Amino acid sequence: MGVPWDGRTDIERLAKRIKALEDQVTALTAAGASVPFVDANPDVAYGNLWMFNDNKLRIRKPDGTIREVITTAAAGTTTGTGLPAAPAQPKLFQGTWVATFSQTYQQDGDQRSESFLHVGTPGGDSFNGRQTSLVGFPFATIAAALAGARISRVWLYLYATHCYWNSGSTIAIASHVNASAPGSLGGVNTGILTNVHVKGSDQGGEPDVQRWKPVSTTLGGLLRDGSSCGVALIAPSSDRSYYSILGGVGSPAPAPVIRIQYVK
């Protein structure tokens, strides 16, 4: 587009020329870019980007080759028009499950008939001996929730009502595979996974938050994979430091609970 060279001086003529160019740039900017629709690939002089009436977009590369770069969707649809959706990012979840059954077993493997749980050897008790307790959780529900997840943390809630020593007791945690309380002690399928410390409520107890005992994430993985149904509470020896009484299912004291944090 020509610009009259009609200024009275060279400076005036240059100023008019610059003003005209500025007006052209402003107009082009306001108009925005557009892609022409054509029926055939145009000549080089026509441009490097065009679209056919079948909505296929083509581009001419610097070496002269022509590439179809995208197929657009019909108006009102989104298929093929946007970037691929970003993959879902893993999220942190936490599940809490209350025990479904609990049972104490005497040293000879027989059940003990009471709802409280006993672990270890009480003083002067030769009849029950070193006791073990089994605690079951809703294993199928837990496995479904954890399917495909990475276990990040596991806690076990244990409410101790009494320990042999006022300072508290140690309990060893293992896994078992019993869907319900067996008639005699059995089904413990791991060695000790974690040792936890408890203190009896009749001896000062613990703040409730401290009754949540961190345990091995291996336990969460076993529950996730269907390789465990719950925990076994074990005394590694007859030493009185391993003796405690805890709330069980149906007892006046709170029953055990498991909490699992996982990423999925």
Secondary structure, 3 states (H helix, E strand, C coil): CCCCCCCCCHHHHHHHHHHHHHHHHHHHHHHCCCCCEECCCCCHHHCCEEEECCCEEEEECCCCCEEEEEECCCCCCCCCCCCCCCCCCCCEEEEEEECCEEEEECCCCEEECCCCEEEECCCCCCCCCCEEEEEECCHHHHHHHHCCCEEEEEEEECCEEEECCCCCEEEEEEEECCCCCCCECCCECCCCCEEEEECCHHHCCCCHHHHEEEECHHHHHHHHCCCCCEEEEECCCCCHHHCEEECCCCCCCCCCEEEEEEEC
